[in-house]
């Protein structure tokens, strides 16, 4: 029997697990691939009601002051031309932009939209309710977040909250666009943004035909404990992105998904046979760590690891952060990501 349990907050949250203008202009050389030309402003009828895990939020009028907490939500606002008056600090692994505390694609978007000094608050150890309140928001974007019922109750005393649909940290990049755009009163513009981003991904996929349907696993292994593997499931936003790119799910992970509620499972190293049909593995680390894994008596038995068919994400880089995608990180790093995956796939047998 496979030993596993669900890891919701530790691995599937915004960290890797060891750890995103009024005229809607193009916001950077990389993101202009999805920004497109500004569409005519759609007619929106208020109030807007948004259903989510905590019930529903009602937005009475078009928001003018937007706060985006956690990760990725602010990117949606920026991609739609709305500059947040407050945003959470990027807290992924070791990588943040030096002074602003934002990921590079987010910082660039702020700059291109004319804000050189974004209001960034650190909520790594818990939401900074005082800073959120001081920003005087009309709406709080939290579609991708881990807020609790208590957090939600407190936030709603400040402004209506766009929360996640079901599970904490469970909204993929597509859900983030749809929900946050609706909260901004830009549902139609959000659908267009989603469509353009999907078109970009499809275009890039055609440049790497060898990756299509390659059975791929996305895992995390702590260097301090090789006795277990954290396996991302198809519902995990990281893995969902790989599926969007055109990679497929190994049978072992399909079985895990049937047995597990949530989007990450922990598997004992004694059960590495679950990954025997994975042709490609994505994980965090460097070449030296791969050698450690290959030398391990159990993990080294995984065919993709023994073959070196492993796409290694260096946790100190922006690429590693972008593997948990947002609407801005996708165009910023999809070429680099596909290149890394393709190079690893060349070693698959």
C-alpha positions in Angstrom: 0.0 0.0 0.0 1.4 3.4 -1.0 2.3 5.5 2.0 1.1 9.0 1.3 -0.6 12.0 2.7 -1.7 15.4 1.5 0.5 18.4 1.9 -1.6 21.4 1.3 0.0 24.4 3.0 3.6 23.3 3.0 4.2 22.2 -0.6 1.3 23.5 -2.6 1.3 27.1 -1.3 2.9 30.1 -2.8 6.5 29.1 -1.8 8.4 26.3 -3.5 7.8 23.9 -0.7 11.5 24.0 0.0 9.2 27.0 -1.6 4.0 35.8 -8.9 -2.9 51.4 -17.0 -6.1 52.9 -17.5 -5.4 52.7 -21.2 -4.4 49.1 -21.1 -1.1 49.5 -23.0 1.5 46.8 -23.5 3.4 46.5 -20.3 6.8 45.0 -21.4 8.6 43.4 -24.3 7.8 39.9 -22.9 4.3 40.5 -21.8 3.2 42.3 -25.0 2.7 38.9 -26.5 -0.4 38.5 -24.5 -1.3 42.1 -23.7 -2.6 42.8 -27.2 -4.4 46.0 -28.2 -6.8 47.5 -25.7 -10.3 46.3 -26.3 -13.2 48.7 -26.1 -14.3 48.8 -22.5 -17.1 46.4 -21.9 -20.4 47.4 -20.3 -20.6 46.1 -16.8 -23.7 46.0 -14.7 -23.3 46.4 -10.9 -23.5 45.0 -8.4 -21.2 42.0 -9.3 -21.5 38.8 -7.2 -18.6 36.4 -7.1 -19.0 32.9 -5.7 -16.1 31.4 -3.8 -15.0 29.0 -1.0 -16.3 31.3 1.7 -19.7 32.1 0.1 -20.0 35.1 -2.1 -18.7 38.7 -2.4 -20.7 41.6 -3.7 -19.0 44.4 -5.5 -21.3 47.4 -5.6 -19.4 49.6 -8.1 -16.3 49.6 -10.3 -13.2 49.4 -8.1 -10.8 52.3 -8.3 -8.3 51.1 -5.6 -7.2 47.5 -5.8 -5.1 45.5 -3.3 -3.7 42.2 -4.4 -2.5 39.8 -1.7 -0.5 36.5 -1.9 0.9 35.8 -5.4 -0.2 36.1 -9.0 -3.3 38.1 -8.3 -1.6 41.4 -8.8 -0.2 40.2 -12.1 -3.7 39.8 -13.4 -4.6 43.3 -12.3 -1.5 44.7 -14.0 -2.0 42.7 -17.2 -5.5 44.3 -17.4 -4.0 47.8 -16.9 -5.0 48.3 -13.3 -2.2 49.3 -11.0 -2.7 47.9 -7.4 -2.4 50.4 -4.6 -1.0 47.6 -2.5 0.5 44.2 -3.2 2.1 41.3 -1.3 5.9 40.9 -1.3 7.1 38.0 -3.4 8.1 35.3 -0.9 9.2 32.4 -3.1 12.4 30.7 -2.1 15.5 32.9 -2.3 14.4 35.0 -5.3 12.9 38.4 -5.1 13.7 41.7 -6.9 16.3 43.5 -4.8 14.6 46.6 -3.6 10.9 46.3 -4.5 10.5 42.7 -3.3 8.5 41.8 -6.4 9.2 39.3 -9.1 10.8 40.8 -12.2 7.8 40.5 -14.4 5.6 42.2 -11.8 8.1 45.0 -11.2 8.5 45.6 -14.9 4.7 45.9 -15.2 4.5 48.5 -12.5 7.3 50.5 -14.2 5.7 50.3 -17.6 2.4 51.5 -16.1 4.1 54.4 -14.5 4.5 53.4 -10.9 8.2 53.4 -9.8 7.4 53.0 -6.1 4.8 50.3 -5.6 3.3 49.8 -2.1 4.6 46.4 -1.2 3.8 44.8 2.2 5.4 41.7 3.7 2.8 39.2 4.7 5.0 36.1 4.7 4.3 35.4 8.4 0.6 36.4 8.2 -1.5 39.0 6.4 -0.6 42.6 7.2 -4.1 43.8 7.9 -2.9 47.2 8.9 -1.1 47.8 5.6 -4.0 46.4 3.6 -6.5 48.7 5.5 -4.2 51.7 5.0 -4.2 51.2 1.3 -8.0 51.9 1.4 -9.0 49.3 -1.2 -12.3 49.0 -3.0 -11.6 45.3 -3.6 -9.0 42.7 -2.4 -7.8 40.2 -5.0 -7.0 36.8 -3.4 -8.1 34.2 -6.0 -4.7 32.5 -5.5 -4.0 32.5 -1.8 -4.2 30.5 1.3 -6.5 32.8 3.4 -8.4 31.2 6.1 -12.0 31.8 7.2 -10.7 34.0 9.9 -8.6 36.0 7.4 -11.5 36.3 5.1 -13.8 37.6 7.9 -11.2 40.3 8.8 -10.5 41.2 5.2 -14.2 41.7 4.4 -14.4 44.4 7.1 -12.0 46.3 4.8 -13.3 45.6 1.3 -15.0 42.8 -0.7 -12.7 39.9 -1.3 -12.2 37.8 -4.4 -11.3 34.4 -2.8 -10.4 31.0 -4.3 -13.1 28.8 -5.7 -12.5 25.7 -3.5 -9.1 24.9 -2.1 -6.5 27.2 -0.7 -3.7 27.7 -3.3 -5.8 25.7 -5.7 -6.6 28.4 -8.4 -4.5 27.8 -11.5 -3.4 30.7 -13.7 -6.5 30.5 -15.7 -8.8 30.6 -12.7 -6.8 33.6 -11.4 -7.5 35.5 -14.6 -11.2 34.7 -14.6 -11.9 35.4 -11.0 -9.7 38.5 -10.5 -10.9 40.0 -13.8 -14.5 39.7 -12.7 -13.7 41.3 -9.4 -12.2 44.2 -11.3 -15.3 44.6 -13.4 -13.3 43.5 -16.5 -14.7 40.0 -17.1 -14.8 40.4 -20.9 -11.2 41.8 -20.9 -10.2 38.9 -18.7 -11.6 36.4 -21.2 -9.6 38.0 -24.0 -6.5 38.0 -21.9 -7.0 34.3 -21.1 -7.5 33.5 -24.8 -4.3 35.4 -25.9 -2.3 33.6 -23.2 -3.6 30.2 -24.3 -2.7 31.1 -27.9 0.8 32.1 -26.9 1.3 28.8 -25.1 0.0 26.8 -28.1 2.3 28.7 -30.4 5.3 28.0 -28.2 4.3 24.3 -27.9 4.6 23.9 -31.7 8.3 24.8 -31.5 9.0 21.7 -29.2 7.1 18.8 -30.8 9.3 16.2 -29.0 7.7 17.4 -25.7 4.2 16.6 -26.7 2.6 13.9 -24.5 5.9 13.2 -22.8 4.9 11.5 -19.5 6.1 14.0 -16.9 6.2 14.1 -13.1 6.8 17.3 -11.0 8.2 16.5 -7.6 10.1 18.0 -4.7 12.7 16.2 -2.7 14.4 17.8 0.3 18.2 17.4 0.3 17.8 16.8 4.1 15.4 13.9 3.7 15.7 11.5 0.8 13.2 9.1 2.4 10.2 10.7 0.9 9.1 12.5 -2.3 6.5 15.3 -2.6 4.6 14.6 -5.7 2.5 17.3 -7.3 -0.8 16.1 -8.7 -2.6 17.4 -11.8 -4.7 19.8 -9.8 -1.6 21.6 -8.6 -1.1 24.9 -10.4 2.5 23.9 -11.2 1.5 20.6 -12.7 -1.5 22.0 -14.4 0.9 24.3 -16.3 2.9 21.4 -17.6 -0.3 19.8 -18.9 -1.1 23.1 -20.6 2.3 23.0 -22.3 1.3 19.6 -23.7 3.0 17.1 -21.3 1.0 14.1 -20.1 0.4 12.5 -16.7 2.1 9.1 -15.9 -0.2 6.3 -14.8 1.3 6.2 -11.3 0.4 9.9 -10.7 -3.0 9.3 -12.2 -3.5 6.6 -9.5 -2.2 8.9 -6.8 -4.7 11.6 -7.8 -7.6 9.1 -7.5 -6.5 8.2 -3.9 -5.7 11.7 -2.8 -7.8 14.7 -1.9 -5.8 17.9 -2.5 -3.1 18.6 -5.0 0.1 17.2 -3.5 1.0 13.8 -2.0 3.9 12.5 -0.1 5.3 9.2 -1.2 7.8 7.1 0.7 11.0 6.4 -1.2 10.2 2.7 -0.9 7.4 3.3 -3.3 9.3 5.0 -6.1 7.9 2.5 -8.6 5.0 4.9 -8.8 7.2 7.0 -11.0 8.6 4.2 -13.2 6.6 5.3 -16.2 7.6 8.9 -15.9 9.8 9.8 -19.0 10.7 13.2 -17.7 10.9 14.7 -14.2 10.8 18.3 -13.1 12.2 19.2 -9.7 14.1 21.8 -7.8 17.9 21.6 -7.5 21.2 21.7 -9.4 23.4 19.2 -11.2 25.2 18.3 -8.0 21.8 17.4 -6.3 20.9 15.3 -9.3 24.1 13.3 -8.7 23.0 12.8 -5.1 19.6 11.5 -6.2 21.2 9.2 -8.8 23.5 7.7 -6.1 20.6 7.0 -3.7 19.7 3.4 -3.5 16.0 4.0 -3.8 15.4 7.3 -5.7 18.2 6.4 -8.1 16.0 3.5 -9.3 13.5 5.9 -10.9 14.3 5.5 -14.7 14.1 9.2 -15.5 16.5 10.1 -12.6 19.0 7.4 -13.5 18.9 8.5 -17.2 19.3 12.2 -16.2 16.0 13.1 -17.8 15.5 15.7 -15.2 14.6 19.4 -15.6 16.3 21.1 -12.7 14.9 24.4 -11.4 17.5 26.4 -9.5 15.5 27.8 -6.6 17.5 31.1 -6.6 16.3 32.0 -10.1 13.2 33.7 -11.6 12.6 30.6 -13.8 12.0 28.5 -10.7 9.4 31.0 -9.4 7.7 31.1 -12.8 7.1 27.4 -12.7 4.2 28.3 -10.5 2.8 30.5 -13.3 0.9 33.7 -13.5 -0.4 35.6 -16.5 2.8 37.7 -16.5 5.4 35.1 -15.7 4.2 32.8 -18.5 5.3 35.1 -21.4 8.4 36.2 -19.5 9.8 32.7 -19.1 8.0 30.2 -21.3 10.8 30.0 -23.8 13.4 29.3 -21.1 11.1 26.7 -19.4 10.4 24.9 -22.6 14.1 24.9 -23.5 14.9 23.4 -20.1 12.3 20.7 -20.4 13.3 19.9 -24.0 17.0 19.5 -23.1 16.1 17.1 -20.2 13.7 15.2 -22.5 16.5 14.4 -24.9 17.8 12.0 -22.2 14.5 10.1 -21.8 14.5 6.5 -22.8 
